[in-house]
Amino acid sequence: MRILICMGILAGCLAAQDSTRTTPPAATKTQPQKAPATLSIPKDAVETSPGFYRWTDKDGKVWTYRPTPFGVRRWPADSLDVQKSIMDKRDAAGSRITAVEQGDSIRFEENTPFGKRTWVRKKTELNETEQRTWDLQKKNGAASRSAEKE
């Protein structure tokens, strides 16, 4: 008897819940949000430096594109020119990289937040940054030698 009473109460509760529901769940569903279009590097973009692409849109605005692990990113090209001028000023003031000649190779040392990084490269295989660092080091070395003689 107790079981029948409990089942009756349960059936009454379920019926009360069904009567409180006014709209079916399908009617409240909204349209799914479309995922943003994935950005890609235009086919006629020009690679200005490794990993950086320059492209002019139909309105004449110049954009810089760069592939990242999180997808392609783009920004106005004039902001990159500002960053480059800041980097050029830093290079003119002195770099964190030092270079020492070792026969037909050059040993580079760079102080990083994680400690000193050292690598050796043949003079014929220098990239642009290493060549600039080596030229700056030679120029500063010649200037310091002439100052010592005076």
C-alpha positions, 0 to 999 in steps of 0.5 A: 500500500505504501508503494502505491501511495508513493507512486501516486505522489510521484506521478502527481509531481511529474504531471505538475512539472509537465504542466509548468512547461509552457514552450517546447525546447525546440522553440527556444533554440537560437540560430548557432553562431557562425565561426569567424572566418579564418584569416589567411595570407593573400596569394599575392602578398609579398614576403618582406622578411622570414615569416612576415608578409605585406599586402595592399588591399583594394582600398590602398591600405597596406597590411602585414600578415604573420602566421602564428601557432594560433592562426594568421594575424594581420595588422596595419603595416605602418605599426610595423615600421614604428617597431622596426625603427625602435629596433634599429635605434636599439641596435645602434645603441648597442645590442645584447649580442657580442661577437668574437672571431675564431679563425674562419668562424665567429662565436656569438654570445647573447644574454637572455632572461634565461641565461647566456646563449652561445653559438658559432657560425662560419663567416660565409654563413652569417644571417642578416642580424649576425652580419650586422652584429659582427660589423658593429663589433668590428667597428667598435673594436677598431674605435676602442683600439684607436682610443687606446693608442692615444 
